[in-house]
Amino acid sequence: MYEHSLKVPLVFQGPGIPANVRNEALTYLIDIYPTLCDLTHAKTPSLVEGISLAPLLKGEKNTHRKSMIYAYKNNQRAFRQGDYKLIKYLVDGNRNNQLFNIKEDPWEMNNLYRQEEYKKIVSELEEQMQEALREAGDEVILKAQDWAVAEIPKWIDKVSQETIDWLRDLAERERNLRGF
């Protein structure tokens, strides 16, 4: 849920795209496909959920999304808006919350969540986060004790030993083919 893990470098080059321009706009990887459609003048299929980055790339806009929502399994959620990121964890029934000012603390080392002067920001971000989750079809209810969702079982508990051995053998063969 931290920026160093979520922030993927994305580089575009081509006709009509200015060189050597850097932008910190909030984007998802699902925005790449509609961007490529726009840049190649292809029709973007109606089922595509991403938003084209073409206006951003061409310098017609300098922002893309106002906020971002992140999720990992049924136990981690994060919401980024403006300079702030709110992160919520629910692991083995234990809750942990974090608030970071990304602009002032890009390494997310100073948790502001419990500091009195940030209570209003926390409250606003929690409401917006829950709404963003609802809009995304995420059934998590952050105020519920267990977030009102069942824990996702570990995949390894659902797979036979034979399948695990086969996957390990496959991985070993791939490593050998690549010279590792």
N, CA, C and O of each residue as an XYZ file, in Angstrom:
720
protein
N       0.798     -1.192      0.000
C       0.000      0.000      0.000
C       0.851      1.271      0.000
O       0.318      2.380     -0.041
N       2.163      1.105      0.046
C       3.053      2.262      0.085
C       3.462      2.677     -1.333
O       3.502      1.856     -2.249
N       3.759      3.958     -1.490
C       4.064      4.535     -2.794
C       5.184      3.794     -3.516
O       5.092      3.583     -4.725
N       6.229      3.399     -2.815
C       7.345      2.741     -3.487
C       6.931      1.422     -4.138
O       7.605      0.944     -5.051
N       5.830      0.835     -3.676
C       5.340     -0.411     -4.262
C       4.236     -0.176     -5.284
O       4.072     -0.966     -6.213
N       3.487      0.892     -5.123
C       2.345      1.158     -5.993
C       2.688      2.006     -7.209
O       2.045      1.900     -8.253
N       3.678      2.825     -7.069
C       4.018      3.799     -8.099
C       4.889      3.142     -9.159
O       6.088      2.953     -8.951
N       4.299      2.797    -10.284
C       5.001      2.115    -11.361
C       5.418      3.151    -12.406
O       4.575      3.915    -12.875
N       6.697      3.194    -12.780
C       7.098      4.131    -13.833
C       6.380      3.804    -15.141
O       6.229      2.636    -15.499
N       5.955      4.810    -15.824
C       5.239      4.638    -17.091
C       5.818      5.634    -18.080
O       5.823      6.837    -17.819
N       6.303      5.148    -19.210
C       6.941      6.008    -20.206
C       6.211      5.849    -21.531
O       5.979      4.734    -21.998
N       5.854      6.975    -22.124
C       5.257      6.986    -23.463
C       6.149      7.812    -24.371
O       6.691      8.839    -23.961
N       6.298      7.352    -25.612
C       7.048      8.092    -26.611
C       6.334      7.911    -27.930
O       5.855      6.820    -28.239
N       6.260      8.982    -28.714
C       5.642      8.855    -30.015
C       5.218     10.197    -30.564
O       5.415     11.236    -29.933
N       4.632     10.162    -31.754
C       4.196     11.402    -32.406
C       3.184     12.164    -31.541
O       2.231     11.581    -31.024
N       3.403     13.457    -31.396
C       2.474     14.300    -30.644
C       2.660     14.256    -29.143
O       1.945     14.940    -28.411
N       3.609     13.462    -28.671
C       3.881     13.374    -27.232
C       5.177     14.136    -26.961
O       6.237     13.737    -27.441
N       5.103     15.225    -26.199
C       6.312     16.003    -25.918
C       7.379     15.160    -25.214
O       7.063     14.306    -24.385
N       8.640     15.411    -25.554
C       9.762     14.678    -24.952
C      10.126     15.274    -23.599
O       9.889     16.453    -23.336
N      10.703     14.438    -22.753
C      11.264     14.866    -21.468
C      10.267     15.558    -20.552
O      10.626     16.503    -19.850
N       9.029     15.103    -20.548
C       8.006     15.667    -19.668
C       7.718     14.653    -18.567
O       7.527     13.467    -18.835
N       7.690     15.127    -17.344
C       7.384     14.272    -16.199
C       6.074     14.740    -15.589
O       5.828     15.940    -15.465
N       5.233     13.778    -15.207
C       3.940     14.115    -14.627
C       3.671     13.181    -13.460
O       3.945     11.984    -13.545
N       3.142     13.715    -12.382
C       2.852     12.937    -11.179
C       1.351     12.623    -11.061
O       0.864     12.341     -9.966
N       0.629     12.672    -12.168
C      -0.814     12.436    -12.141
C      -1.141     11.042    -11.617
O      -0.379     10.096    -11.817
N      -2.268     10.930    -10.954
C      -2.747      9.654    -10.425
C      -3.372      8.851    -11.566
O      -4.334      9.293    -12.194
N      -2.821      7.681    -11.823
C      -3.321      6.832    -12.906
C      -3.311      5.372    -12.472
O      -2.599      4.984    -11.546
N      -4.119      4.572    -13.163
C      -4.124      3.125    -12.983
C      -3.545      2.491    -14.243
O      -3.553      3.110    -15.307
N      -3.046      1.274    -14.132
C      -2.570      0.568    -15.311
C      -3.704      0.315    -16.308
O      -3.450      0.175    -17.505
N      -4.940      0.256    -15.836
C      -6.071      0.052    -16.753
C      -6.272      1.252    -17.676
O      -7.065      1.176    -18.615
N      -5.568      2.361    -17.426
C      -5.657      3.531    -18.289
C      -4.799      3.392    -19.544
O      -4.948      4.182    -20.476
N      -3.910      2.412    -19.587
C      -3.003      2.269    -20.728
C      -3.753      1.874    -21.996
O      -3.507      2.444    -23.059
N      -4.666      0.907    -21.899
C      -5.351      0.442    -23.106
C      -6.169      1.555    -23.777
O      -6.034      1.749    -24.986
N      -7.009      2.292    -23.041
C      -7.736      3.371    -23.722
C      -6.800      4.468    -24.237
O      -7.123      5.150    -25.209
N      -5.656      4.638    -23.597
C      -4.663      5.609    -24.074
C      -4.125      5.184    -25.427
O      -4.035      5.987    -26.355
N      -3.767      3.901    -25.528
C      -3.255      3.397    -26.803
C      -4.317      3.489    -27.896
O      -4.010      3.799    -29.047
N      -5.562      3.218    -27.527
C      -6.656      3.367    -28.502
C      -6.729      4.812    -28.998
O      -6.822      5.052    -30.202
N      -6.687      5.768    -28.076
C      -6.734      7.182    -28.464
C      -5.555      7.571    -29.343
O      -5.728      8.227    -30.370
N      -4.367      7.168    -28.941
C      -3.168      7.561    -29.679
C      -3.107      6.944    -31.068
O      -2.476      7.507    -31.962
N      -3.749      5.803    -31.264
C      -3.759      5.134    -32.570
C      -5.067      5.370    -33.318
O      -5.299      4.795    -34.382
N      -5.916      6.221    -32.749
C      -7.229      6.573    -33.341
C      -8.130      5.358    -33.513
O      -8.934      5.290    -34.442
N      -7.983      4.400    -32.602
C      -8.855      3.217    -32.595
C     -10.002      3.474    -31.615
O      -9.857      4.230    -30.654
N     -11.126      2.842    -31.871
C     -12.272      2.996    -30.979
C     -12.011      2.207    -29.690
O     -11.629      1.037    -29.734
N     -12.221      2.856    -28.557
C     -12.069      2.177    -27.268
C     -13.341      1.378    -27.001
O     -14.430      1.952    -27.014
N     -13.235      0.072    -26.761
C     -14.426     -0.731    -26.477
C     -15.183     -0.191    -25.256
O     -14.574      0.305    -24.307
N     -16.492     -0.292    -25.292
C     -17.329      0.265    -24.226
C     -17.100     -0.412    -22.873
O     -17.368      0.195    -21.836
N     -16.621     -1.631    -22.862
C     -16.396     -2.347    -21.602
C     -15.118     -1.923    -20.887
O     -14.917     -2.286    -19.728
N     -14.265     -1.174    -21.541
C     -12.996     -0.750    -20.947
C     -13.276      0.255    -19.839
O     -13.999      1.230    -20.046
N     -12.703      0.016    -18.662
C     -12.955      0.864    -17.504
C     -11.943      1.989    -17.341
O     -12.222      2.963    -16.642
N     -10.794      1.882    -17.957
C      -9.758      2.898    -17.803
C     -10.119      4.203    -18.493
O     -11.064      4.273    -19.279
N      -9.343      5.234    -18.179
C      -9.529      6.565    -18.761
C      -8.260      6.899    -19.532
O      -7.154      6.742    -19.015
N      -8.420      7.354    -20.758
C      -7.265      7.657    -21.599
C      -6.365      8.725    -20.982
O      -6.831      9.731    -20.445
N      -5.075      8.473    -21.079
C      -4.066      9.427    -20.623
C      -3.640     10.374    -21.741
O      -2.806     11.251    -21.513
N      -4.198     10.216    -22.950
C      -3.757     11.012    -24.097
C      -3.792     12.517    -23.824
O      -2.813     13.193    -24.141
N      -4.869     13.085    -23.252
C      -4.850     14.532    -22.981
C      -3.723     14.935    -22.025
O      -3.167     16.028    -22.140
N      -3.399     14.070    -21.107
C      -2.309     14.308    -20.156
C      -0.963     14.278    -20.891
O      -0.115     15.149    -20.698
N      -0.790     13.261    -21.734
C       0.459     13.105    -22.470
C       0.710     14.253    -23.444
O       1.854     14.653    -23.663
N      -0.352     14.771    -24.018
C      -0.222     15.849    -24.999
C      -0.161     17.231    -24.354
O      -0.070     18.246    -25.044
N      -0.211     17.258    -23.013
C      -0.116     18.533    -22.308
C      -1.416     19.315    -22.277
O      -1.419     20.493    -21.918
N      -2.521     18.682    -22.647
C      -3.824     19.358    -22.642
C      -4.411     19.426    -21.233
O      -5.274     20.260    -20.957
N      -3.947     18.557    -20.349
C      -4.362     18.514    -18.944
C      -3.135     18.250    -18.095
O      -2.138     17.725    -18.591
N      -3.194     18.610    -16.812
C      -2.076     18.252    -15.936
C      -2.506     17.355    -14.786
O      -1.675     16.963    -13.966
N      -3.795     17.024    -14.712
C      -4.280     16.050    -13.734
C      -5.114     15.010    -14.468
O      -5.583     15.242    -15.583
N      -5.288     13.876    -13.833
C      -6.023     12.786    -14.483
C      -7.175     12.296    -13.604
O      -8.329     12.286    -14.034
N      -6.864     11.897    -12.396
C      -7.864     11.453    -11.428
C      -7.695     12.272    -10.159
O      -6.596     12.724     -9.838
N      -8.793     12.456     -9.444
C      -8.728     13.201     -8.186
C      -8.327     12.306     -7.026
O      -7.802     12.785     -6.021
N      -8.572     11.007     -7.161
C      -8.260     10.082     -6.081
C      -7.971      8.698     -6.649
O      -8.264      8.398     -7.806
N      -7.383      7.864     -5.786
C      -7.080      6.479     -6.148
C      -7.507      5.590     -4.986
O      -7.423      5.984     -3.822
N      -7.964      4.393     -5.318
C      -8.329      3.411     -4.306
C      -7.472      2.162     -4.553
O      -7.281      1.747     -5.696
N      -6.968      1.580     -3.484
C      -6.127      0.400     -3.587
C      -6.686     -0.681     -2.665
O      -7.255     -0.382     -1.615
N      -6.518     -1.940     -3.071
C      -6.990     -3.047     -2.241
C      -6.037     -4.221     -2.374
O      -5.471     -4.475     -3.437
N      -5.877     -4.927     -1.265
C      -5.132     -6.181     -1.275
C      -5.920     -7.177     -0.439
O      -6.172     -6.972      0.748
N      -6.296     -8.257     -1.099
C      -7.122     -9.288     -0.468
C      -8.297     -8.639      0.262
O      -8.822     -7.618     -0.182
N      -8.697     -9.223      1.362
C      -9.803     -8.648      2.142
C      -9.294     -8.002      3.417
O     -10.051     -7.824      4.371
N      -7.999     -7.645      3.439
C      -7.492     -7.106      4.697
C      -6.699     -5.805      4.569
O      -6.176     -5.310      5.567
N      -6.600     -5.248      3.379
C      -5.902     -3.971      3.225
C      -6.635     -3.101      2.213
O      -7.030     -3.555      1.139
N      -6.805     -1.838      2.591
C      -7.392     -0.854      1.683
C      -6.626      0.449      1.861
O      -6.150      0.761      2.953
N      -6.514      1.198      0.780
C      -5.876      2.509      0.859
C      -6.610      3.459     -0.075
O      -7.214      3.048     -1.066
N      -6.543      4.740      0.268
C      -7.203      5.787     -0.508
C      -6.254      6.968     -0.585
O      -5.775      7.456      0.439
N      -5.985      7.424     -1.792
C      -5.104      8.577     -1.981
C      -5.891      9.696     -2.632
O      -6.583      9.495     -3.629
N      -5.772     10.885     -2.047
C      -6.398     12.070     -2.618
C      -5.522     13.266     -2.265
O      -5.158     13.465     -1.107
N      -5.193     14.050     -3.275
C      -4.328     15.200     -3.039
C      -3.007     14.759     -2.447
O      -2.365     13.835     -2.946
N      -2.604     15.428     -1.376
C      -1.325     15.119     -0.741
C      -1.410     13.979      0.264
O      -0.384     13.568      0.807
N      -2.603     13.457      0.523
C      -2.781     12.487      1.613
C      -3.109     11.086      1.123
O      -3.765     10.894      0.099
N      -2.625     10.103      1.900
C      -3.002      8.712      1.687
C      -3.416      8.118      3.025
O      -2.699      8.219      4.021
N      -4.595      7.494      3.026
C      -5.133      6.799      4.186
C      -5.027      5.304      3.910
O      -5.484      4.827      2.872
N      -4.427      4.569      4.835
C      -4.269      3.123      4.688
C      -4.947      2.451      5.875
O      -4.784      2.876      7.019
N      -5.713      1.390      5.591
C      -6.405      0.645      6.636
C      -6.080     -0.839      6.481
O      -6.096     -1.393      5.382
N      -5.785     -1.458      7.623
C      -5.479     -2.893      7.666
C      -6.429     -3.572      8.634
O      -6.819     -2.995      9.649
N      -6.794     -4.796      8.313
C      -7.544     -5.654      9.225
C      -6.927     -7.051      9.091
O      -7.243     -7.797      8.165
N      -6.045     -7.385     10.031
C      -5.322     -8.654      9.967
C      -5.553     -9.413     11.263
O      -5.242     -8.926     12.350
N      -6.102    -10.610     11.132
C      -6.401    -11.460     12.295
C      -7.228    -10.711     13.333
O      -6.990    -10.846     14.533
N      -8.202     -9.922     12.875
C      -9.089     -9.177     13.766
C      -8.506     -7.899     14.327
O      -9.199     -7.160     15.027
N      -7.248     -7.624     14.036
C      -6.597     -6.406     14.526
C      -6.607     -5.330     13.445
O      -6.272     -5.581     12.287
N      -6.998     -4.131     13.853
C      -7.047     -3.000     12.925
C      -5.806     -2.129     13.107
O      -5.284     -1.967     14.210
N      -5.361     -1.580     11.992
C      -4.288     -0.594     12.019
C      -4.619      0.432     10.952
O      -5.072      0.083      9.862
N      -4.391      1.697     11.266
C      -4.688      2.779     10.342
C      -3.475      3.678     10.216
O      -2.739      3.886     11.181
N      -3.273      4.206      9.026
C      -2.170      5.115      8.799
C      -2.633      6.262      7.899
O      -3.448      6.071      6.996
N      -2.110      7.430      8.156
C      -2.340      8.605      7.316
C      -0.986      9.228      7.043
O      -0.204      9.477      7.961
N      -0.717      9.477      5.765
C       0.546     10.099      5.388
C       0.291     11.307      4.508
O      -0.644     11.320      3.707
N       1.126     12.317      4.660
C       1.162     13.443      3.745
C       2.266     13.111      2.749
O       3.450     13.256      3.053
N       1.875     12.669      1.571
C       2.822     12.182      0.573
C       3.766     13.289      0.114
O       4.941     13.033     -0.148
N       3.266     14.500      0.017
C       4.106     15.615     -0.435
C       5.224     15.898      0.569
O       6.376     16.089      0.179
N       4.889     15.926      1.847
C       5.876     16.236      2.882
C       6.650     15.010      3.365
O       7.752     15.134      3.900
N       6.069     13.840      3.175
C       6.662     12.596      3.690
C       6.573     11.508      2.608
O       5.815     10.550      2.758
N       7.346     11.651      1.517
C       7.211     10.715      0.392
C       7.566      9.267      0.728
O       7.140      8.352      0.023
N       8.337      9.044      1.792
C       8.698      7.676      2.182
C       7.697      7.083      3.174
O       7.863      5.951      3.628
N       6.662      7.849      3.507
C       5.584      7.380      4.382
C       6.136      6.820      5.702
O       5.889      5.669      6.063
N       6.872      7.652      6.389
C       7.490      7.264      7.647
C       6.789      7.871      8.861
O       6.943      7.356      9.969
N       6.026      8.948      8.686
C       5.417      9.677      9.789
C       3.897      9.501      9.759
O       3.200     10.199      9.022
N       3.395      8.573     10.555
C       1.959      8.289     10.600
C       1.230      9.410     11.340
O       1.475      9.649     12.522
N       0.335     10.091     10.630
C      -0.407     11.229     11.186
C      -1.783     10.835     11.702
O      -2.513     11.684     12.213
N      -2.149      9.569     11.579
C      -3.533      9.134     11.828
C      -4.061      9.540     13.205
O      -5.203      9.989     13.303
N      -3.296      9.402     14.235
C      -3.771      9.673     15.594
C      -3.497     11.103     16.063
O      -3.830     11.452     17.195
N      -2.913     11.909     15.231
C      -2.612     13.278     15.635
C      -3.866     14.141     15.544
O      -4.567     14.144     14.532
N      -4.126     14.857     16.599
C      -5.357     15.643     16.752
C      -5.611     16.575     15.572
O      -6.742     16.672     15.096
N      -4.583     17.255     15.097
C      -4.772     18.238     14.026
C      -5.163     17.622     12.679
O      -5.488     18.350     11.741
N      -5.135     16.283     12.575
C      -5.506     15.607     11.333
C      -6.842     14.869     11.438
O      -7.243     14.194     10.491
N      -7.528     14.984     12.560
C      -8.801     14.258     12.765
C      -9.826     14.579     11.673
O     -10.507     13.678     11.184
N      -9.939     15.848     11.288
C     -10.917     16.234     10.263
C     -10.533     15.631      8.908
O     -11.395     15.141      8.179
N      -9.261     15.668      8.578
C      -8.791     15.083      7.317
C      -9.050     13.584      7.321
O      -9.506     13.031      6.320
N      -8.762     12.919      8.442
C      -9.014     11.476      8.559
C     -10.489     11.181      8.332
O     -10.832     10.277      7.570
N     -11.350     11.924      8.980
C     -12.792     11.708      8.871
C     -13.267     11.886      7.427
O     -14.027     11.067      6.912
N     -12.822     12.940      6.790
C     -13.218     13.188      5.399
C     -12.707     12.092      4.468
O     -13.439     11.612      3.602
N     -11.454     11.704      4.652
C     -10.881     10.657      3.802
C     -11.551      9.305      4.035
O     -11.733      8.534      3.092
N     -11.919      9.010      5.284
C     -12.616      7.749      5.558
C     -13.963      7.709      4.846
O     -14.326      6.679      4.277
N     -14.702      8.799      4.866
C     -15.988      8.853      4.155
C     -15.779      8.699      2.654
O     -16.485      7.930      2.000
N     -14.819      9.422      2.115
C     -14.558      9.356      0.671
C     -14.039      7.980      0.268
O     -14.358      7.476     -0.809
N     -13.241      7.383      1.138
C     -12.719      6.044      0.870
C     -13.855      5.029      0.796
O     -13.897      4.216     -0.127
N     -14.771      5.067      1.755
C     -15.886      4.133      1.754
C     -16.736      4.315      0.500
O     -17.175      3.333     -0.099
N     -16.969      5.552      0.103
C     -17.741      5.829     -1.120
C     -17.006      5.304     -2.348
O     -17.626      4.703     -3.226
N     -15.706      5.519     -2.422
C     -14.922      5.032     -3.559
C     -14.938      3.503     -3.620
O     -15.012      2.921     -4.702
N     -14.870      2.862     -2.460
C     -14.952      1.399     -2.424
C     -16.309      0.930     -2.946
O     -16.391     -0.013     -3.733
N     -17.373      1.603     -2.495
C     -18.719      1.245     -2.948
C     -18.830      1.402     -4.469
O     -19.350      0.520     -5.153
N     -18.343      2.523     -4.988
C     -18.406      2.775     -6.429
C     -17.608      1.743     -7.220
O     -17.958      1.423     -8.357
N     -16.540      1.222     -6.624
C     -15.699      0.219     -7.291
C     -16.270     -1.197     -7.163
O     -15.721     -2.141     -7.730
N     -17.371     -1.345     -6.417
C     -17.970     -2.663     -6.239
C     -17.321     -3.468     -5.127
O     -17.546     -4.674     -5.022
N     -16.525     -2.819     -4.302
C     -15.872     -3.482     -3.169
C     -16.874     -3.532     -2.018
O     -17.397     -2.498     -1.604
N     -17.140     -4.721     -1.504
C     -18.171     -4.900     -0.482
C     -17.695     -4.609      0.935
O     -18.479     -4.720      1.877
N     -16.439     -4.243      1.104
C     -15.897     -3.954      2.433
C     -16.658     -2.792      3.071
O     -16.915     -1.770      2.434
N     -17.011     -2.975      4.343
C     -17.624     -1.907      5.139
C     -16.625     -1.596      6.244
O     -16.510     -2.339      7.219
N     -15.912     -0.503      6.082
C     -14.781     -0.193      6.956
C     -15.156     -0.017      8.422
O     -14.320     -0.246      9.296
N     -16.391      0.384      8.714
C     -16.799      0.574     10.105
C     -17.229     -0.722     10.776
O     -17.323     -0.783     12.002
N     -17.491     -1.760      9.986
C     -17.882     -3.052     10.549
C     -16.671     -3.714     11.208
O     -15.543     -3.553     10.742
N     -16.901     -4.450     12.279
C     -15.816     -5.080     13.030
C     -14.914     -5.926     12.146
O     -13.691     -5.852     12.258
N     -15.506     -6.728     11.269
C     -14.729     -7.594     10.391
C     -14.784     -7.138      8.942
O     -14.520     -7.913      8.024
N     -15.130     -5.868      8.749
C     -15.295     -5.246      7.427
C     -16.408     -5.922      6.626
O     -16.567     -5.647      5.437
N     -17.169     -6.794      7.260
C     -18.328     -7.471      6.662
C     -17.966     -8.329      5.450
O     -18.774     -8.507      4.539
N     -16.748     -8.854      5.452
C     -16.345     -9.770      4.378
C     -15.569    -10.937      4.989
O     -14.881    -10.786      5.999
N     -15.693    -12.082      4.364
C     -14.953    -13.254      4.832
C     -13.511    -13.169      4.344
O     -13.232    -12.613      3.282
N     -12.608    -13.727      5.133
C     -11.205    -13.747      4.728
C     -11.050    -14.659      3.517
O     -11.664    -15.723      3.441
N     -10.232    -14.231      2.589
C      -9.961    -15.039      1.405
C      -9.000    -16.159      1.815
O      -7.932    -15.885      2.364
N      -9.372    -17.423      1.551
C      -8.491    -18.523      1.953
C      -7.180    -18.489      1.172
O      -7.150    -18.046      0.024
N      -6.107    -18.952      1.787
C      -4.821    -19.033      1.110
C      -4.941    -20.067      0.000
O      -5.488    -21.150      0.207
N      -4.432    -19.732     -1.162
C      -4.542    -20.636     -2.302
C      -3.840    -21.958     -2.018
O      -4.298    -23.007     -2.470
N      -2.755    -21.924     -1.288
C      -1.984    -23.147     -1.065
C      -2.777    -24.169     -0.238
O      -2.528    -25.371     -0.329
N      -3.728    -23.685      0.564
C      -4.570    -24.588      1.345
C      -5.622    -25.286      0.485
O      -6.247    -26.249      0.928
N      -5.816    -24.809     -0.727
C      -6.841    -25.371     -1.612
C      -6.254    -26.243     -2.721
O      -6.999    -26.803     -3.526
N      -4.931    -26.361     -2.771
C      -4.269    -27.051     -3.872
C      -3.658    -28.353     -3.366
O      -3.117    -28.414     -2.262
N      -3.754    -29.378     -4.180
C      -3.201    -30.678     -3.790
C      -1.671    -30.639     -3.770
O      -1.058    -29.810     -4.442
N      -1.065    -31.532     -3.004
C       0.400    -31.631     -2.952
C       0.957    -31.936     -4.335
O       2.028    -31.449     -4.695
N       0.237    -32.739     -5.112
C       0.664    -33.081     -6.472
C       0.767    -31.817     -7.338
O       1.728    -31.660     -8.091
N      -0.204    -30.931     -7.233
C      -0.185    -29.683     -8.000
C       0.960    -28.778     -7.535
O       1.632    -28.156     -8.357
N       1.177    -28.704     -6.238
C       2.280    -27.891     -5.703
C       3.614    -28.417     -6.230
O       4.462    -27.635     -6.661
N       3.803    -29.732     -6.200
C       5.038    -30.328     -6.710
C       5.204    -30.029     -8.198
O       6.309    -29.723     -8.646
N       4.124    -30.114     -8.963
C       4.162    -29.824    -10.397
C       4.560    -28.366    -10.640
O       5.375    -28.089    -11.520
N       3.989    -27.424     -9.863
C       4.328    -26.005    -10.008
C       5.792    -25.738     -9.661
O       6.466    -24.961    -10.337
N       6.272    -26.383     -8.613
C       7.685    -26.214     -8.233
C       8.603    -26.761     -9.326
O       9.625    -26.151     -9.642
N       8.243    -27.904     -9.902
C       9.030    -28.486    -10.981
C       9.026    -27.563    -12.200
O      10.062    -27.356    -12.832
N       7.881    -27.022    -12.519
C       7.755    -26.093    -13.639
C       8.637    -24.860    -13.421
O       9.324    -24.413    -14.340
N       8.614    -24.317    -12.210
C       9.444    -23.149    -11.881
C      10.929    -23.491    -11.994
O      11.718    -22.686    -12.488
N      11.306    -24.685    -11.535
C      12.705    -25.117    -11.619
C      13.146    -25.244    -13.073
O      14.249    -24.827    -13.427
N      12.288    -25.819    -13.919
C      12.624    -25.948    -15.344
C      12.768    -24.577    -15.998
O      13.655    -24.375    -16.827
N      11.913    -23.647    -15.636
C      12.004    -22.289    -16.203
C      13.309    -21.621    -15.768
O      13.984    -20.997    -16.586
N      13.667    -21.743    -14.496
C      14.927    -21.167    -14.016
C      16.120    -21.757    -14.790
O      17.043    -21.035    -15.167
N      16.084    -23.059    -15.014
C      17.163    -23.719    -15.765
C      17.220    -23.209    -17.198
O      18.305    -22.969    -17.727
N      16.053    -23.040    -17.839
C      16.017    -22.521    -19.211
C      16.586    -21.108    -19.293
O      17.208    -20.749    -20.293
N      16.382    -20.316    -18.270
C      16.861    -18.936    -18.251
C      18.294    -18.829    -17.751
O      18.876    -17.744    -17.762
N      18.863    -19.943    -17.316
C      20.247    -19.942    -16.872
C      20.444    -19.500    -15.437
O      21.520    -19.018    -15.084
N      19.445    -19.650    -14.616
C      19.582    -19.265    -13.196
C      20.007    -20.452    -12.362
O      20.174    -20.326    -11.149
